């Protein structure tokens, strides 16, 4: 993907230019520290030997251990993992979390394997990356098609070698050292950022209309908390299509329906609409919480929102973002909006190291403080330099990493 269509590359280039970084320093901060490709052999249930390829990229640990998820998807390759590891460096820096960025994955379709086969594959993969990870070195987490069960296998495999080590991964079940508040964290963070955006852009939150594309973990929890703030969520969608009610959907009932059935399909309230119709609805906030590149050149001109709040990773292409900028429709970037998940992952790691558990209220209060402080720093940078929120976010992140780099390499 070219820098013109990749919003992350475009934002990085603009941010380092605004900050006045020397080209050699900017390049050094962009190049990963380490990339590992491993073969992962394991037995199928019928006894046959199978093998898949896995990756772990460690981008930068200037400010702390590498941090980032491990995904299982057939299209995973080293280029994707490298890009996501780089983004994690800037995300953790933006929230002022003492981590660097990392990412991992296996190029496999997990639906083609049994649970026991996935366990054997997961354990073998974690043994393969064992030499480069550690509780103060590199801390993996769940990502696409991995979950608390996979993290349990990872933690157990590592602990058999190194002794009981719950802090080696985050996103674990509560019974194995997981944190209260983790499941809702990304959606809660999205709601907090939307609330802060409304305040800065002079939008009355209690009278605002919200449209959410995607009603998985992030979208459903964002809807739940925004409803509690008094917002009117007028439309949502998932893979089965969209639902619209101009007077506002019954979000508590829809949340329960979705939790029980894993889809919004079959919910009795609301008019059925297409994805194209959903994006074109007049609203105050459009929150894309589904797939990357959901807002692109083919549909950006039809958007009817006042603000886009990116809850998914990369839902607005670079070209679409520039079109929105010309229309003076602000885009609140993913690097800020969906950072609630990694923030509570950090809280989980801290609790594991301290061997002391926080209450859900304590976790939520600390998350609120982190998200609000990060938003205020980005907004101040935006106002000072007159740049969009995405570039301002990268400026805050890169400046923090650069300062630490200068002190350590100094």
C-alpha positions, -999 to 999 in steps of 0.1 A, spaced: 0 0 0 14 34 -10 18 62 15 -9 81 -2 -35 54 6 -19 42 39 -29 67 66 -3 55 90 27 60 67 13 94 56 9 105 92 44 93 102 60 112 73 40 144 82 47 141 119 85 137 116 85 167 92 65 188 117 88 178 145 119 185 125 135 151 131 167 144 111 161 119 83 185 93 98 168 95 132 133 92 116 145 62 96 160 46 127 127 49 146 108 33 117 129 2 113 120 -28 135 146 -40 161 140 -77 153 120 -99 130 116 -137 137 101 -162 113 96 -197 126 84 -231 113 57 -245 136 54 -283 132 26 -301 150 5 -333 149 -30 -333 135 -57 -354 153 -52 -382 128 -15 -384 136 -3 -367 104 25 -341 108 15 -306 97 35 -274 96 27 -237 95 47 -205 94 47 -180 124 61 -145 129 70 -122 157 82 -87 150 97 -65 177 96 -29 165 110 -7 193 117 -11 230 131 23 238 104 31 263 97 -5 276 91 -41 267 77 -50 233 39 -53 234 14 -65 209 -11 -93 200 -7 -126 181 -32 -133 154 -42 -164 135 -54 -157 100 -46 -172 66 -35 -138 52 -9 -131 79 25 -124 65 57 -106 76 47 -73 60 14 -71 79 30 -81 112 57 -55 107 32 -27 100 11 -36 130 41 -39 153 52 -4 143 17 10 150 18 -6 185 50 15 193 31 47 186 -1 36 203 16 27 236 37 59 234 6 80 228 -10 67 260 23 71 279 24 34 287 59 21 294 59 -3 264 73 -5 229 56 -22 200 54 -58 188 31 -81 169 29 -117 159 9 -142 140 5 -175 122 -6 -177 86 -34 -201 91 -72 -204 90 -81 -216 125 -115 -228 115 -99 -257 97 -84 -271 129 -99 -287 160 -94 -272 195 -67 -299 203 -49 -292 171 -50 -254 178 -36 -261 212 -7 -282 199 0 -255 173 -2 -227 198 21 -243 223 47 -252 196 46 -216 183 52 -202 218 81 -225 223 96 -213 190 95 -176 200 105 -183 237 141 -172 232 130 -136 224 101 -131 248 99 -125 286 79 -107 312 102 -77 309 112 -83 273 81 -89 251 45 -95 263 21 -109 237 -18 -106 238 -49 -118 219 -56 -105 185 -77 -116 155 -89 -152 160 -70 -157 193 -86 -153 228 -82 -159 265 -79 -197 260 -50 -193 236 -33 -170 261 -38 -196 288 -19 -221 266 8 -196 260 12 -188 297 12 -225 307 38 -233 280 61 -205 291 55 -213 329 66 -249 324 100 -237 313 105 -206 334 83 -211 365 49 -196 371 47 -164 349 12 -149 345 28 -116 333 41 -132 301 8 -125 283 -22 -103 288 -58 -110 279 -59 -140 301 -90 -154 319 -97 -138 353 -88 -172 370 -53 -170 356 -45 -134 364 -67 -115 338 -79 -80 347 -114 -68 355 -127 -45 328 -106 -59 300 -135 -72 279 -152 -38 277 -120 -17 276 -117 -9 239 -154 0 237 -153 21 269 -122 39 256 -140 46 223 -170 61 242 -146 83 264 -129 97 233 -162 104 216 -174 122 247 -142 143 248 -145 151 211 -180 163 216 -168 187 243 -140 201 222 -161 204 190 -191 220 208 -215 191 202 -241 185 229 -235 149 238 -269 143 253 -285 154 221 -261 138 197 -269 111 171 -246 81 168 -241 56 139 -219 26 146 -206 3 118 -198 -31 134 -214 -45 165 -188 -69 178 -169 -65 211 -158 -29 204 -190 -16 187 -214 -31 211 -196 -18 242 -192 16 226 -229 17 220 -237 6 255 -215 33 272 -226 61 247 -262 52 255 -254 55 292 -240 90 284 -274 100 270 -265 97 233 -291 85 207 -277 56 188 -298 57 157 -281 29 136 -258 -1 140 -247 -29 117 -229 -62 116 -221 -87 88 -259 -94 84 -268 -58 76 -279 -27 95 -307 -15 118 -320 21 119 -344 40 141 -345 78 139 -357 80 175 -328 58 187 -324 21 191 -331 3 224 -294 -3 230 -297 -23 263 -321 -47 247 -300 -49 215 -268 -55 235 -284 -84 253 -298 -98 220 -263 -96 204 -247 -111 234 -271 -141 233 -272 -146 195 -238 -132 184 -257 -111 158 -281 -82 156 -301 -102 130 -336 -110 144 -338 -80 167 -374 -67 164 -368 -29 166 -355 -9 137 -357 -7 99 -332 -29 80 -307 -9 60 -276 -16 39 -241 -6 48 -242 21 21 -274 36 36 -259 34 71 -228 54 61 -249 81 45 -271 87 75 -271 123 89 -255 120 124 -231 137 147 -207 108 151 -200 79 127 -180 52 145 -165 26 121 -158 -4 144 -156 -32 118 -131 -37 90 -101 -17 78 -106 6 48 -144 6 53 -144 43 44 -127 48 11 -128 67 -22 -159 48 -33 -181 59 -4 -165 89 14 -185 115 -5 -217 100 7 -209 103 44 -235 124 64 -216 127 97 -201 157 115 -172 136 130 -156 102 123 -143 83 153 -121 54 143 -128 24 166 -115 -2 141 -79 -4 129 -74 17 98 -111 21 88 -105 53 68 -80 52 39 -55 80 34 -73 93 3 -106 92 21 -91 110 51 -79 138 28 -114 141 13 -129 144 48 -103 170 57 -114 191 27 -150 189 39 -139 199 74 -151 166 89 -126 157 116 -113 121 119 -104 110 154 -77 84 147 -76 47 157 -43 50 174 -61 71 201 -97 59 199 -91 21 203 -62 23 227 -83 13 257 -76 -24 251 -38 -21 253 -41 3 283 -60 -23 303 -36 -50 291 -9 -28 307 -30 -27 339 -32 -65 338 6 -68 335 11 -44 364 -13 -64 386 5 -96 377 39 -82 386 26 -68 419 5 -100 426 -23 -76 436 -57 -74 420 -76 -42 414 -114 -38 414 -133 -31 382 -140 4 394 -103 10 399 -94 -2 364 -121 19 348 -111 50 367 -74 45 357 -85 39 321 -105 71 320 -76 91 333 -52 77 307 -76 82 278 -86 118 287 -50 128 293 -39 114 259 -68 131 242 -59 165 258 -23 161 247 -33 154 211 -58 182 210 -32 206 223 -7 195 196 -34 199 170 -42 235 180 -5 244 184 5 231 149 -28 234 130 -27 198 119 -54 170 118 -59 148 149 -41 118 133 -9 138 126 -11 154 160 -14 119 176 17 107 158 36 139 168 29 132 205 39 96 201 70 101 180 82 130 202 80 108 233 99 79 217 124 102 202 132 119 235 137 85 252 159 74 223 181 105 226 185 99 263 194 62 260 216 66 229 229 100 239 
